[in-house]
């Protein structure tokens, strides 16, 4: 990491002091639990590795699965434009996930 990224380095290369917990859909588990950590370990640098993972069912949006690469879903800039306070968004998602599996999200 470049020296100009001191804050990022304090997080990503500080495994003794950072507990990394990740939340993701089940389709991302193989990459984030095997491939990406193996890549980090291969560098022999002191990277912060995932300590815990919370996995949800697939998130669906307007009849299709969320896909960042295909631009399907609600992303940071879209969520910001809804006017829903940032503090309320995780709670709203959690309530939907508790009630249903493979949750279907609708445009607000």
N, C-alpha and C positions, 0 to 999 in steps of 0.2 A: 504494500500500500504506500502511496505517496505521503510524504510528511504533511502535506496540506490537508490530509484527511484524518487528523488526530482524533476527532470525535468518533468517526467510523472505526478507526483502529482500536480505540478504547472499548468499543462494543464487540467487534468481530474478532479481535485477537486478544481476548481476555477471558479465557475459559474458567479460570479460578474464581472470577468475580461476577460472571454473567450466567444466568440461567435462561437459556433460550427455549421458549415454549412456542410451538407453531400450531396454527389452526388452519385446516384445509379440507377440501373435498377428497373423497376416497380415491379418485382417479390420479391424484398427485402423490400418493403415498410411495410408490416404488422409487420415483425420482428423488424425493426429499428424504427418504430413509436409507437408501442404498447408494444410488449413483452420485448425488451431490456430496454426501459426507465422504465417500471414497475418494472423490476428486480432491476434496480439502485435505484429507489425510495424506494423499500422495504428494502434496507440496512440502510436507514435513514442517509446516509452519504451525504456530500455536493458535489455530482457529477455534472460535467458540462453536461448538457443535450442539445440535438439538438435544435437550435434556428430556423433553416430553412433547407428545403430539396429541392433539385432539382432532379426530376425524369425523366429518359429517357425511351424510348421504350426498348424492349428486344434487346440485342446485340447478333447477330448471328455470328458464325465463321465457315467457311467452311461447310455450310449446317446444322449446329446445333447451339443450344443456348449456349452462354457462360455458363460455369459451373466450378466454382473453385473446388468443391468437386470431379468432374469427370475429372478435368484437361483439360477441353476444353476451349481454348481461348489463349489470349496473356497476359502473366503475367509479373511482374517486371523483372525477369531475362531474359525472352524472349525479352521484349521490349528493354532492355539494349543492347542485342546482335545485334539488327538491325542497330545500329550506328546512329539512328535518335536522335538528341539532345533532352534531357529531356524537354526542354522548348517548343519544337515543338509538342510534343505528344498530349497535351490537345487541342491545336488548330486544329490539324488534325482530332481528334475525333469529335470535335464540328462541323467542316465543313461537315463531313460525316452525322452527326445526323441532321443537318439543311436540307440537301438535301433529306434524306430518312427516313422512319419510319421502326421500327424493322430492323435496319441496319445490313447488311451482310458485314463482314470483311473478307478479303482474306489475306493469308500469303504473306508477302513481300519477 
